[in-house]
Amino acid sequence: MPLSEPQWWYGRDDWRARLLSPLAHVYGWVAGYRALRSGARVACPVVCVGNFTAGGTGKTPLALTTAKIVQDAGRKPAFLTRGFGGSHVGPIWLDEKRHTARDVGDEPLLLAKVAPVMVARDRARGADAIVQSDEKFDVIVMDDGLQNASLHKDLVIAVVDGQRGFGNGRVIPAGPLRAPLKVQTALADAVVINQGFRSHAPDAPVQSAEQIRPEGFAGPVFHANILVSGDTAWIRNARVLAYAGIGNPQRFFDLLRHLGADTVDTVVFGDHQELSDQQATDILGRAEKQDLTLVTTEKDWVRLVDNEAARGALKRKSKGIPISLTFAPDEHQQFAKLITNLL
């Protein structure tokens, strides 16, 4: 089910947050209890890239960066993911020739560009399937699942949105936190602040690393930025219709404007939402009427199905913007050391 984040999660504490506070307390207690249980161990190091809040923070780009660090060290990583939005329960190895986002979700299709991907809703069974496979892997990189206690993690890295931080500091549904922050920070070994393409929107207040650092967290805090892959010269001064179904679509729209695009029109969908033919037709019509170039995120682009009429046409006429998460050279070295110490 697509996630729709209330804007008031990231504003000042208001009556809706206070009204939902009792329910959030129950949700937080249950989530915290589950997160603190002991998980199954497998004969392979497990690195978990997760986040403290609901919605998009940059987990998948950081998981890709982590796997590349493992490869640069001459070792073989395998991804483990739930496959949110897909129909397969797993454990099953992703097959790019056969599987679509409907089968395995959108994020696994991005991960598969770097390393093999195991899709499994039961993370412990998925990790065991990786270990038992004929191909021997040196590290399991788990995309999401910080709060999932079914599998023991050897290194837990939490990604934080550098602009939105922890929102109003409340637990779902009163705020964006997946569990009480104190519980979650006890699970994390390191924190990465995703500062985006820019550290803040032009009209937003700057939030320093010290403000974002979780209270009481004594581990290392790194700072990363969004890097757009490939040539972006074409987008400068281009009149575009941008559409996105991700956790924080505004970050994507800000990125396009920073690259010099004239973002004439925008369309927002829920996180992981699959577009209907009618929605695809509407987007195509809006772009044609205004003579706009269609632009979307790489995650939204892979979610579209090639052989379907309207959605296939939307995919062919849209340009996906691939991104990666990068560190400054000194921080990259320190972050890479965290990973390679497991090998």
Secondary structure, 3 states (H helix, E strand, C coil): CCECCCHHHHCCCCHHHHHCHHHHHHHHHHHHHHHCCCCECCCCCEEEEEECECCCCCHHHHHHHHHHHHHHCCCCEEEEECCCCCCCCCCEECCCCCCCHHHHCCHHHHHCCCCCEEECCCHHHHHHHHHHCCCCCCEEEEECCCCCCCECCCEEEEEEECCCCCCCCCECCCCCECCCHHHHHHHCCEEEEECCCCCCCCCCCCCCHHHHCCCCCCCCEEEEEEEECCCCHHHCCCEEEEEECCCCHHHHHHHHHHCCCEEEEEEECCECCCCCHHHHHHHHHHHHHHCCEEEEEHHHHHHCCCCCHHHHHHHHHEEEECEEEEECHHHHHHHHHHHHCCC
